[in-house]
Amino acid sequence: MSRLKQSLVLRVSGSKGDFMHVSAPGKLFVSGEWAILEVGNPGIVAAVNKRVHAEISQAEEFLVTIDDFGIKDLKLTWDGKVLSPEGEVNAGDIKFLKASIETVLRFLGENSVEFKPFSIRTWGEDTQIEIGGQQKKIGFGSSAATVVAVVKAVLDFHGYQAGKEEIYKLSAIVHYNAQGKVGSGFDVAASTYGGLFVYKRFDAKWLVEQMEAGISLKEIVSQEWPGFMVEPLEVSEDFRLDIGWTKESASTSAMIKQLNAWAADNKEAYNQAFAGIASLVGELIPAWKEQNREKVLDLLRKNESLLQDLGQKSGVPIETADLKTLSEIANRAGGAGKLSGAGGGDCGIAVSFSPEVSEKIKQAWKEAGLYLIDATIDREGVKAE
């Protein structure tokens, strides 16, 4: 079989046989949304135990199964750089998986590792829910988790034992490019590292310059990335993280583009808003480390107010009516409620340090018509099962 051009078939296959099994957790943003887009600004991020799985095994030709989209028998050809479909397909359904495989194969080639045909299957673990006959994403970053799981699976299959930093960097390149060169990469970090941690994004301008200059993936991955930081945080035993879903999915990339358009004409207001959120997270980190529970709750409530204000000034629908209801209920019950991530729908969270408060919040959310998600912090990142 030619190394430069091989046939890749996407199909749903029930056979399992000998295989390697990899999984990666989803994400939630705890504090610092939006401001995290600027290099140097910190955010607090959590991985959650809603995992995306990838199984990979040797095959006579490339075979890929995508359970979540039900794609069958779609042929792709590999020319050494890109995969090209030979039939009709929704490009959005395969773009993250396709980009993951392309990137890893190029990376392996740069490391003198010759690729071999494989069968790969991916599926989510309750990352979508059916509402009114439609499948909707919950907002746990399933695309990032898919990328991380597939990147590790393909590397492992070829005997390339990558550390988590290498997996993160390759996955961040894939996700950033496939998402249209927007986003902070925090979801990729959550899926890679797991747990709860302080995150600072990489300098996207630097990364783009490296890629446009034709620097190899091998060299880019081996370098220290300006701005990038992950610092684990301890989670106290009495910590409670409750998750409510608004039943509406949101497009983070579309919202970022909308906010960037506003920022171009309102630079002073943009800088002021982002500085306020970043400053708050700067106070929250030591409060968290010192286990100053009342201060943690107070700052998380203030974080929601700053996000609400940013949405009102920019015209971006960051805090929806349901997200506002969710946070107000949590606050009245004695916890701290806020949206998680870009907003516009998806999930909100409630932080508390009492099982009684947690139960009170969840009951009130149910009565308000919010959907409770049974998930918690996943202390492991991407792993071989």
SELORO-680864 format. One record per residue (C-alpha): residue number from 1; y, z, x. Coordinates in nm, 2 decimals, padded with zeros to 4 digits. Example, Ala and Ser with C-alpha at 12.3 -4.5 7.8 and 13.67 -1.06 7.14 Angstrom:
# residues 2
1 / -00.45 / 00.78 / 01.23
2 / -00.11 / 00.71 / 01.37
//
This chain:
# residues 385
1 / 00.00 / 00.00 / 00.00
2 / 00.34 / -00.10 / 00.15
3 / 00.55 / 00.19 / 00.27
4 / 00.87 / 00.01 / 00.16
5 / 00.77 / -00.09 / -00.19
6 / 00.53 / 00.10 / -00.41
7 / 00.48 / 00.13 / -00.78
8 / 00.57 / 00.46 / -00.95
9 / 00.44 / 00.52 / -01.30
10 / 00.58 / 00.78 / -01.53
11 / 00.33 / 00.89 / -01.79
12 / 00.20 / 01.20 / -01.97
13 / -00.13 / 01.30 / -01.83
14 / -00.36 / 01.58 / -01.95
15 / -00.57 / 01.59 / -01.64
16 / -00.51 / 01.87 / -01.39
17 / -00.77 / 01.85 / -01.11
18 / -00.66 / 01.98 / -00.77
19 / -00.29 / 02.04 / -00.75
20 / 00.00 / 02.25 / -00.61
21 / 00.20 / 02.43 / -00.87
22 / 00.57 / 02.52 / -00.81
23 / 00.82 / 02.69 / -01.05
24 / 01.19 / 02.77 / -01.04
25 / 01.39 / 03.01 / -01.26
26 / 01.69 / 02.93 / -01.48
27 / 02.04 / 03.07 / -01.44
28 / 02.31 / 03.27 / -01.61
29 / 02.66 / 03.33 / -01.49
30 / 02.77 / 03.70 / -01.50
31 / 03.13 / 03.68 / -01.38
32 / 03.37 / 03.43 / -01.22
33 / 03.32 / 03.12 / -01.42
34 / 03.55 / 02.82 / -01.36
35 / 03.72 / 02.99 / -01.06
36 / 03.40 / 02.94 / -00.87
37 / 03.48 / 02.57 / -00.85
38 / 03.74 / 02.64 / -00.58
39 / 03.60 / 02.70 / -00.23
40 / 03.63 / 03.07 / -00.13
41 / 03.63 / 03.21 / -00.48
42 / 03.33 / 03.44 / -00.55
43 / 03.11 / 03.46 / -00.86
44 / 02.82 / 03.68 / -00.97
45 / 02.51 / 03.49 / -01.07
46 / 02.17 / 03.58 / -01.21
47 / 01.84 / 03.40 / -01.22
48 / 01.65 / 03.43 / -01.55
49 / 01.28 / 03.42 / -01.62
50 / 01.28 / 03.09 / -01.81
51 / 01.12 / 02.87 / -01.55
52 / 01.07 / 02.50 / -01.50
53 / 00.74 / 02.40 / -01.35
54 / 00.61 / 02.12 / -01.13
55 / 00.26 / 02.03 / -01.05
56 / 00.18 / 01.78 / -00.78
57 / -00.15 / 01.63 / -00.65
58 / -00.27 / 01.33 / -00.45
59 / -00.31 / 01.01 / -00.64
60 / -00.38 / 00.64 / -00.57
61 / -00.03 / 00.56 / -00.69
62 / 00.28 / 00.75 / -00.78
63 / 00.25 / 00.91 / -01.12
64 / 00.51 / 01.13 / -01.29
65 / 00.48 / 01.33 / -01.61
66 / 00.79 / 01.45 / -01.79
67 / 00.66 / 01.67 / -02.08
68 / 01.01 / 01.76 / -02.21
69 / 01.10 / 01.40 / -02.28
70 / 00.76 / 01.26 / -02.36
71 / 00.80 / 00.96 / -02.13
72 / 00.49 / 00.75 / -02.09
73 / 00.38 / 00.47 / -01.86
74 / 00.73 / 00.38 / -01.73
75 / 00.69 / 00.20 / -01.40
76 / 00.94 / 00.24 / -01.11
77 / 00.94 / 00.06 / -00.78
78 / 01.05 / 00.22 / -00.46
79 / 01.23 / 00.00 / -00.21
80 / 01.27 / 00.27 / 00.06
81 / 01.60 / 00.40 / -00.08
82 / 01.60 / 00.40 / -00.46
83 / 01.35 / 00.39 / -00.75
84 / 01.41 / 00.12 / -01.01
85 / 01.26 / 00.12 / -01.36
86 / 01.07 / -00.19 / -01.48
87 / 01.10 / -00.11 / -01.85
88 / 01.35 / 00.04 / -02.09
89 / 01.43 / 00.41 / -02.05
90 / 01.71 / 00.65 / -02.12
91 / 01.85 / 00.69 / -01.77
92 / 01.97 / 01.04 / -01.84
93 / 01.61 / 01.15 / -01.91
94 / 01.49 / 01.07 / -01.56
95 / 01.80 / 01.09 / -01.34
96 / 01.75 / 01.43 / -01.20
97 / 01.38 / 01.39 / -01.13
98 / 01.43 / 01.04 / -01.00
99 / 01.71 / 01.15 / -00.76
100 / 01.50 / 01.45 / -00.64
101 / 01.21 / 01.22 / -00.54
102 / 01.44 / 00.96 / -00.38
103 / 01.63 / 01.22 / -00.18
104 / 01.32 / 01.41 / -00.05
105 / 01.14 / 01.08 / 00.04
106 / 01.44 / 00.98 / 00.25
107 / 01.46 / 01.33 / 00.41
108 / 01.09 / 01.32 / 00.50
109 / 01.13 / 00.98 / 00.65
110 / 01.42 / 01.11 / 00.87
111 / 01.18 / 01.38 / 00.98
112 / 00.91 / 01.13 / 01.07
113 / 00.69 / 01.25 / 00.78
114 / 00.52 / 00.95 / 00.62
115 / 00.50 / 00.99 / 00.24
116 / 00.18 / 00.95 / 00.05
117 / 00.12 / 00.87 / -00.32
118 / 00.12 / 01.16 / -00.56
119 / 00.11 / 01.25 / -00.92
120 / 00.38 / 01.50 / -01.04
121 / 00.43 / 01.67 / -01.37
122 / 00.72 / 01.88 / -01.49
123 / 00.79 / 02.09 / -01.79
124 / 01.02 / 02.36 / -01.90
125 / 00.94 / 02.71 / -02.02
126 / 01.13 / 02.76 / -02.34
127 / 01.44 / 02.59 / -02.20
128 / 01.48 / 02.40 / -02.53
129 / 01.47 / 02.52 / -02.89
130 / 01.44 / 02.32 / -03.21
131 / 01.73 / 02.36 / -03.45
132 / 01.75 / 02.15 / -03.77
133 / 01.48 / 01.92 / -03.64
134 / 01.67 / 01.86 / -03.31
135 / 01.57 / 01.98 / -02.97
136 / 01.87 / 02.16 / -02.81
137 / 01.90 / 02.30 / -02.46
138 / 01.96 / 02.67 / -02.44
139 / 02.19 / 02.64 / -02.13
140 / 01.97 / 02.80 / -01.86
141 / 02.03 / 02.52 / -01.62
142 / 01.70 / 02.33 / -01.67
143 / 01.82 / 02.03 / -01.48
144 / 01.90 / 02.24 / -01.17
145 / 01.57 / 02.42 / -01.20
146 / 01.38 / 02.09 / -01.23
147 / 01.55 / 01.96 / -00.92
148 / 01.47 / 02.27 / -00.72
149 / 01.10 / 02.28 / -00.83
150 / 01.05 / 01.91 / -00.76
151 / 01.22 / 01.93 / -00.42
152 / 00.99 / 02.21 / -00.31
153 / 00.68 / 02.06 / -00.47
154 / 00.73 / 01.72 / -00.29
155 / 00.81 / 01.89 / 00.04
156 / 00.51 / 02.13 / 00.02
157 / 00.28 / 01.84 / -00.08
158 / 00.37 / 01.66 / 00.24
159 / 00.32 / 01.97 / 00.45
160 / 00.69 / 02.02 / 00.52
161 / 00.74 / 02.40 / 00.50
162 / 01.11 / 02.43 / 00.41
163 / 01.30 / 02.76 / 00.39
164 / 01.50 / 02.84 / 00.09
165 / 01.83 / 02.73 / 00.26
166 / 01.68 / 02.39 / 00.32
167 / 01.56 / 02.37 / -00.04
168 / 01.90 / 02.48 / -00.17
169 / 02.09 / 02.22 / 00.04
170 / 01.86 / 01.93 / -00.05
171 / 01.87 / 02.03 / -00.42
172 / 02.24 / 02.08 / -00.42
173 / 02.29 / 01.73 / -00.28
174 / 02.06 / 01.59 / -00.55
175 / 02.22 / 01.78 / -00.84
176 / 02.58 / 01.73 / -00.73
177 / 02.54 / 01.35 / -00.70
178 / 02.33 / 01.31 / -01.01
179 / 02.58 / 01.51 / -01.21
180 / 02.86 / 01.29 / -01.11
181 / 03.00 / 01.49 / -00.82
182 / 03.11 / 01.78 / -01.03
183 / 02.99 / 02.14 / -01.05
184 / 02.97 / 02.44 / -00.81
185 / 02.60 / 02.45 / -00.74
186 / 02.56 / 02.80 / -00.86
187 / 02.27 / 02.70 / -01.09
188 / 02.09 / 02.54 / -00.80
189 / 02.14 / 02.87 / -00.60
190 / 02.00 / 03.08 / -00.89
191 / 01.69 / 02.85 / -00.91
192 / 01.64 / 02.87 / -00.54
193 / 01.71 / 03.23 / -00.45
194 / 01.64 / 03.43 / -00.77
195 / 01.77 / 03.78 / -00.84
196 / 02.14 / 03.87 / -00.89
197 / 02.39 / 03.78 / -00.62
198 / 02.74 / 03.70 / -00.52
199 / 02.79 / 03.33 / -00.47
200 / 03.05 / 03.11 / -00.31
201 / 03.03 / 02.74 / -00.34
202 / 03.00 / 02.49 / -00.06
203 / 03.30 / 02.27 / 00.03
204 / 03.22 / 01.97 / -00.18
205 / 03.49 / 01.76 / -00.01
206 / 03.32 / 01.82 / 00.33
207 / 02.98 / 01.73 / 00.18
208 / 03.11 / 01.40 / 00.03
209 / 03.27 / 01.31 / 00.37
210 / 02.94 / 01.37 / 00.55
211 / 02.75 / 01.15 / 00.30
212 / 03.01 / 00.88 / 00.30
213 / 03.02 / 00.88 / 00.68
214 / 02.65 / 00.79 / 00.68
215 / 02.53 / 01.12 / 00.83
216 / 02.16 / 01.16 / 00.78
217 / 02.02 / 01.41 / 00.53
218 / 01.84 / 01.57 / 00.82
219 / 02.16 / 01.64 / 01.00
220 / 02.35 / 01.75 / 00.69
221 / 02.08 / 01.99 / 00.59
222 / 02.07 / 02.14 / 00.94
223 / 02.44 / 02.21 / 00.96
224 / 02.62 / 02.53 / 00.84
225 / 02.79 / 02.44 / 00.51
226 / 03.16 / 02.54 / 00.50
227 / 03.22 / 02.79 / 00.22
228 / 02.86 / 02.85 / 00.11
229 / 02.74 / 03.21 / 00.07
230 / 02.47 / 03.40 / -00.11
231 / 02.47 / 03.78 / -00.10
232 / 02.21 / 03.97 / -00.30
233 / 02.32 / 04.26 / -00.52
234 / 02.10 / 04.55 / -00.63
235 / 02.03 / 04.60 / -01.00
236 / 02.02 / 04.95 / -01.13
237 / 01.72 / 05.06 / -01.34
238 / 01.94 / 05.13 / -01.64
239 / 02.11 / 04.79 / -01.63
240 / 02.06 / 04.59 / -01.95
241 / 02.13 / 04.22 / -01.98
242 / 02.11 / 04.08 / -02.34
243 / 02.14 / 03.71 / -02.41
244 / 02.26 / 03.55 / -02.72
245 / 02.26 / 03.17 / -02.80
246 / 02.52 / 03.00 / -03.02
247 / 02.27 / 02.73 / -03.12
248 / 02.51 / 02.47 / -02.98
249 / 02.46 / 02.29 / -02.65
250 / 02.75 / 02.21 / -02.42
251 / 02.81 / 01.95 / -02.15
252 / 02.94 / 02.13 / -01.84
253 / 03.02 / 01.81 / -01.65
254 / 03.23 / 01.68 / -01.94
255 / 03.42 / 02.01 / -01.97
256 / 03.49 / 02.01 / -01.59
257 / 03.63 / 01.66 / -01.61
258 / 03.85 / 01.77 / -01.90
259 / 03.98 / 02.07 / -01.71
260 / 04.04 / 01.87 / -01.40
261 / 04.26 / 01.63 / -01.60
262 / 04.46 / 01.92 / -01.73
263 / 04.49 / 02.07 / -01.38
264 / 04.63 / 01.75 / -01.23
265 / 04.94 / 01.79 / -01.45
266 / 04.95 / 02.17 / -01.45
267 / 04.87 / 02.28 / -01.10
268 / 05.07 / 02.60 / -01.11
269 / 04.90 / 02.73 / -01.43
270 / 04.56 / 02.62 / -01.29
271 / 04.61 / 02.80 / -00.97
272 / 04.73 / 03.12 / -01.15
273 / 04.44 / 03.12 / -01.39
274 / 04.18 / 03.07 / -01.11
275 / 04.34 / 03.33 / -00.88
276 / 04.33 / 03.58 / -01.17
277 / 03.96 / 03.53 / -01.23
278 / 03.88 / 03.53 / -00.85
279 / 04.08 / 03.85 / -00.81
280 / 03.89 / 04.02 / -01.09
281 / 03.55 / 03.93 / -00.93
282 / 03.68 / 04.07 / -00.60
283 / 03.72 / 04.40 / -00.78
284 / 03.39 / 04.37 / -00.96
285 / 03.17 / 04.33 / -00.65
286 / 03.25 / 04.67 / -00.50
287 / 03.24 / 04.84 / -00.84
288 / 02.89 / 04.69 / -00.88
289 / 02.78 / 04.81 / -00.54
290 / 02.91 / 05.16 / -00.61
291 / 02.74 / 05.16 / -00.95
292 / 03.07 / 05.24 / -01.12
293 / 02.94 / 05.15 / -01.46
294 / 03.26 / 05.20 / -01.66
295 / 03.46 / 04.99 / -01.43
296 / 03.19 / 04.72 / -01.43
297 / 03.21 / 04.70 / -01.81
298 / 03.59 / 04.71 / -01.82
299 / 03.61 / 04.42 / -01.57
300 / 03.36 / 04.21 / -01.75
301 / 03.56 / 04.25 / -02.07
302 / 03.87 / 04.15 / -01.89
303 / 03.69 / 03.85 / -01.74
304 / 03.62 / 03.72 / -02.10
305 / 03.99 / 03.76 / -02.18
306 / 04.09 / 03.55 / -01.88
307 / 03.84 / 03.28 / -01.97
308 / 03.98 / 03.28 / -02.33
309 / 04.33 / 03.24 / -02.19
310 / 04.22 / 02.96 / -01.96
311 / 04.07 / 02.77 / -02.26
312 / 04.39 / 02.82 / -02.47
313 / 04.61 / 02.69 / -02.19
314 / 04.40 / 02.40 / -02.09
315 / 04.28 / 02.29 / -02.43
316 / 03.92 / 02.30 / -02.31
317 / 03.70 / 02.47 / -02.57
318 / 03.57 / 02.74 / -02.33
319 / 03.54 / 03.02 / -02.58
320 / 03.40 / 02.90 / -02.91
321 / 03.42 / 03.10 / -03.23
322 / 03.05 / 03.21 / -03.19
323 / 03.11 / 03.31 / -02.83
324 / 03.41 / 03.51 / -02.94
325 / 03.20 / 03.69 / -03.21
326 / 02.92 / 03.75 / -02.96
327 / 03.16 / 03.92 / -02.71
328 / 03.35 / 04.12 / -02.97
329 / 03.02 / 04.26 / -03.12
330 / 02.91 / 04.37 / -02.77
331 / 03.24 / 04.53 / -02.69
332 / 03.25 / 04.73 / -03.02
333 / 02.89 / 04.86 / -02.95
334 / 02.99 / 05.00 / -02.61
335 / 02.88 / 04.71 / -02.39
336 / 03.07 / 04.42 / -02.23
337 / 03.03 / 04.08 / -02.39
338 / 03.13 / 03.75 / -02.26
339 / 03.04 / 03.38 / -02.24
340 / 02.82 / 03.27 / -01.95
341 / 02.89 / 02.96 / -01.76
342 / 03.13 / 02.69 / -01.86
343 / 03.13 / 02.80 / -02.23
344 / 03.18 / 02.55 / -02.51
345 / 02.85 / 02.68 / -02.67
346 / 02.53 / 02.76 / -02.50
347 / 02.48 / 03.13 / -02.41
348 / 02.68 / 03.45 / -02.40
349 / 02.57 / 03.78 / -02.25
350 / 02.61 / 04.15 / -02.31
351 / 02.59 / 04.39 / -02.02
352 / 02.52 / 04.76 / -02.09
353 / 02.37 / 05.06 / -01.92
354 / 02.20 / 05.21 / -02.22
355 / 01.89 / 05.11 / -02.43
356 / 02.06 / 05.24 / -02.74
357 / 02.37 / 05.03 / -02.69
358 / 02.15 / 04.73 / -02.61
359 / 01.96 / 04.76 / -02.93
360 / 02.28 / 04.81 / -03.13
361 / 02.42 / 04.49 / -02.98
362 / 02.11 / 04.28 / -03.05
363 / 02.08 / 04.40 / -03.41
364 / 02.45 / 04.31 / -03.48
365 / 02.40 / 03.97 / -03.32
366 / 02.11 / 03.90 / -03.55
367 / 02.32 / 04.00 / -03.85
368 / 02.60 / 03.77 / -03.73
369 / 02.35 / 03.47 / -03.71
370 / 02.33 / 03.45 / -03.34
371 / 02.00 / 03.36 / -03.18
372 / 01.85 / 03.62 / -02.94
373 / 01.69 / 03.49 / -02.63
374 / 01.41 / 03.70 / -02.48
375 / 01.48 / 03.67 / -02.11
376 / 01.58 / 03.89 / -01.82
377 / 01.67 / 03.87 / -01.46
378 / 01.41 / 03.69 / -01.25
379 / 01.39 / 03.86 / -00.91
380 / 01.20 / 03.57 / -00.75
381 / 01.35 / 03.23 / -00.68
382 / 01.15 / 02.90 / -00.64
383 / 00.79 / 02.97 / -00.55
384 / 00.44 / 02.83 / -00.53
385 / 00.24 / 02.96 / -00.82
//
